[in-house]
């Protein structure tokens, strides 16, 4: 008997030492262990287990069933069911259960509890079970955030109002949303069997594929283009496509592309109709103004002949009336010439690569007399070399500089500053002056044809100059606008694609 007792004491010491080593190893981790000796009615919970729940070793008793105080009551039934099944199947069904537990501070922890029956009596009753706790709150929170992020992405993906597709590096759609499926009349399964080139118009496929390759090669970060798609029924539709690439955050390797497709077929149709109407109006303006030249020359000719022959022979009132007629016919001549110039602006000329510095030097040389007479100071920054319609762009610069000089403040030296900067695929030019400025309510109006803000007696002109400028910039597929302060000055902005 004495030898057996000594052996038991020795084994208990070894067990205590082993527990100390394990406790030391697990200290500071999110893992703890437990040992339930059913035969002796003892349950050991390691200090690391108690610390996991916010308790010091002395604060939480190690006794059978104490863990039930920690587990969330809603999770206890499932927990017990898993535990009982493990016992009933003699350990064949694993005991592993995720559940919510209460921390000492009242917060909720997600913990995975694992256990295994390791000792049984002759009748098959379990005598001892050992197991572990592992805090998986961070993992659960991450999973929940990812799930919520996935839900938000899916809702956005399906309800954005535009066609969306995740496209593999081989060009095959991985998944498409309902908008794109309805737009092109293919099911998601049908999309996944094709590459995007298969439903792209042949004339647009090469450009799209080139951009896609540059995107994957990291030459560009994203791209946008207008292109034509071919619907399942063979009909062409115009779309505005924007594509970006998702990359692995650690390796930077490309994963898949995200494409957004907006149907602009109606917009294109409206633009084409508008273009046709514009062409018809321009043709009418050209014909009308051209046909007016001859009778106007006749009026001017006979008015001049009348003045030469009868000036001084009539009373002063008659001479005054003839002067009005002559002045009005000259204004009409200027208007007709300006209208002809406006109607002739078209893309019949060829795009050429032009150094805008040289172009500006030519403009300043042509305007040298006016600049010197008005003592205008012109400052030119470094301008780009870009593809443009050279003649029209030179006319635009001349119009803007002329306006800056014309609308100068009295007794003030006119100062004009011209610069350019590269912004999002465009060159943005600025022409700034220190003139009389423009009231906010007229900022859009000034670009309309025949719109004048000042009486002809104060400032001469036809009212076509800025409309001329706008048409030139539209030819270049850019925009033009103005920012201005009364009695301070104006800055005209216009953009030209790079």
C-alpha positions, 0 to 999 in steps of 0.5 A: 500500500505504501509503495502505491501511495508513494507512486501516486504522489510521484505521478501527481508531482509529475503531472503538476510539473507538466502543467506548469511547463504547459502553462508557461508555454501558453502564457500570453497566447490566446489558448488555454487547456482544461482537464476534467477528471470525472472519476474524482469529481475534479476539473482543472482549468489552466491559468492561461484559460482563465486569463483568456476570459479576463480572470487571474488564477485565484479569481475563478474556481476550478470546479466541475461545471464552472465553465457554464457560468462563462458560456452564452446561454443561447449557445449552451444547448448546441454546446451540450449536444455536441459534447453528449454526442462525443460521449455517446459515440465513444469519441467517434464524433469529435467534440469541437464547438464554437461558442460565445463566452463572457469576458470578465469586463462583460464583453463577448468573446468567440471561443472554440472549445475542443475536447476528447474523452481519454479514459473509460471504465469497464462499463464504458463510462467516461472517466476523464476528458481533456481539452482546450480553449482558443480565442477566435474573436479576431478571426470571427470579427474579420470573417464578419467584416469580410462577409459584410463587405461581400454583401455590400459589394454584391449589393453594389455590384447588382444595383449600381445601375450599370453593367458590371463584370469581374474578368479573368486575366484571360479575358473571360468574365468570371461573374456578371451582374444582371444589368450587363446580362440584360444589356447584352442578352447573355446569361452569366453562364454564357458570358463565362464561356466567352472572352470579352473580345467575342462580344465586342465589335471587331473594329473596337476589339484591337484597341480594347485588347491593347488597353487590357494588356497594358493594364495587366502589365501595369503600364497603366492603372485603368482605362476608359473608352467608348466602344461598340458591343454586339448583343446576342441578337446581333444588334450593335450597342454603344457603351462607355467602358471603364476598367481597373485591375484588382491586385494581390496586396502582398505580391502585387500580382494581377488577380482580375479586372473590374469592368463597368459598362454604361449603355450610351446608345441613345446618347450616341443617337442624339449626338449624331442627330444633333451633329446632323442638325448642326451640319445642316445649320452650318450649311444654311449659314454658309449658303445664306451668308455667302449669298448675302455677299453680292447684294451687300457689295452692291449696297456698299458700292452704290452708297460709296458712289453716292457719297463721293458724287453728292457729298456736300450737295445735300443737306447735313441730315441727308449726309448723316443718313448716308453715313448711317447706311454706310456704317451699317452695311460695313457692320453687316459685312463684318458679321457675314464674314464672321459667320462664314468663318464660323460655318467653315470650322470643321474637321476637314483639316488634318490633325498635326503635331504642333509645338504650342510655343511656336504657335504662340510666337506666330500669334504674338508676331501677328498681333505685335502692333496691337500689343505695342499700341496698348502696351500689353504685357504678355507672359507665356509659360512652357507650352506642350507639343500636342496633336491639334488643328493648327490653324484653328488653335492659332485662331483661338489663341488670337481671339482670347488675347484680342478679347483680353486686350479689348476688355481692359480697364481704363488707365491700366496696363493690360497683363496676360498670362498663358500657361498649360498643365497636364491633368488626367489625360488632358492638357489644360490651358489658361489665359488670364488677364487683369481686365474688366471681368465678367458677371457670374450670370453671363459666364455661359452666355458669352460662348453663344453666337451673337451674344454681346454683354456691352453696347457696340458704342463701348466695345466693337465686335461681332459677338462671334469670337468666343462662340468661335473658340468654343467650336474649335475646342469641341473639334478637339474634344475638349472643354472651355470655360471661364472664371472671373471677378468683376473689375479684377480680371478673367481666366479662360480655361480650355482642355485638349486631350493628350 
